[in-house]
Amino acid sequence: MTEQNAPKSSPENPWPVAKLNGTVKKWIERLGWLWVEGQLTQINVKPTWKMSYLTLRDTQEQMSVQLTADTALLRSLPTPLKDGDRVVVLGKPTFYAGRGSFSMYVTDVRHVGEGELLARIEQLRKQLAGEGLFDASRKRPLPYLPSTVGLITGKGSAAERDVLSVAQSRWPAVQFRVINTAVQGANAVPEVIAALQQLDADREVDVIIIARGGGSVEDLLPFSEEALQRVVVAARTPVVSAIGHEPDNPVLDNIADMRAATPTDAAKRVVPDAAQEHAFVAEARSRMNAALRGWVERERAGIASLRTRPVLADPMTSLTQRREEVSRALAMIRRDVSYLLRQESNRVVSLRSQVSALGPSATLERGYAVVQVLPRDGSGPEVVTSIGQSPPGSQLRIRVADGSVTAASMSTTPAD
């Protein structure tokens, strides 16, 4: 019966430990020989040992694998191995069934060259730039006056001394939360990430500086690892990169919200200079005083100009002028009304004369008479305009200028 067809374990048929370890050993050894890359740490090499033991850590994750190699192989390398070295190893995964431990037996160890490291850094730089993580639009502005500054740097390093001394000399009231971590080697990335997350969670920290002094490309390699860049992008607190000197350019410089040329430059960018700020305040006060005095002088001159105007020199002038205008207007109105009344009076007299000349009284004065017939039904008299109105026997009243005459119609004769 083959292994694949072997019955699985059960409570009634459990595997012994030896069978378990033996089966695992066969599975692992099927992997064969592999090339693996990582950073070395915990290097135990002694000339008297036949075998040496090392730990190879992943550069991005918190994972590692134990390595076993001939001491003679390691001593034959052109460059001795040290913690933090970036290497590529050829090894075969091995499982020691007796103690149930896993490791790799290594037969070749090669340092990763500086040119290859730089190429990988540039490849990561292009990848992150393509994701828009270098864009200025996502950069967070630094606070004008931080009350508390977070600092991640090596313990007792020159970078730590420079940042603290420069910042406190510029603004003595500034407070620092310092977390010391490894700044090179296999432990650098996980320790810096943990410190960054701790400071970012602290609500009192306004800005975070990640600082270390100069070094080789391999020494500064942790600050170009992708895992660190992702954590910086996710942070809510502005991050300042102060790694190495001016020529050094790890990927962190592109990801951080601000890049400082040196740790000293980072302190100057994060903390304002108290003496300079006092000078700015004094200059601003001087300018404000000058502006205020100029404004007062302009307003005083404006008031003096207003006082020279007639309306303010003699406030009653305007009233007097208006009173005179009203008096002239009243006189003109009275004159116009009087003239109009005279014209209308003359017109009434003329019309009255015309009416008198055309009325019956004036006609009677000239010798004419008005003959009226008095109807027998007792109605009012009627003016006789036709012989048909006064047949013989009709009673007539003849009006003359000075009275009336009553008469009777004797006969009627039609006109020729």
Secondary structure, 3 states (H helix, E strand, C coil): CCCCCCCCCCCCCCCCHHHHHHHHHHHHHCCCCEEEEEEEEEEECCCCCCEEEEEEECCCCCCEEEEEEEHHHHHCCCCCCCCCCEEEEEEEEEEECCCCEEEEEEEEEEECCHHHHHHHHHHHHHHHHHCCCCCHHHCCCCCCCCCEEEEEECCCCHHHHHHHHHHHHHCCCCEEEEEECCCCCCCHHHHHHHHHHHHHHCCCCCEEEEEECCCCCCCCHHHHCHHHHHHHHHCCCCEEEEECCCCCCCHHHHHCCEECCCHHHHHHHHCCCHHHHHHHHHHHHHHHHHHHHHHHHHHHHHHHHHHCCHHHHCCHHHHHHHHHHHHHHHHHHHHHHHHHHHHHHHHHHHHHHHHHHHCHHHHHHCCCCEEEECCCCCCCCEECCCHHHCCCCCEEEEEECCEEEEEECCCCCCCC
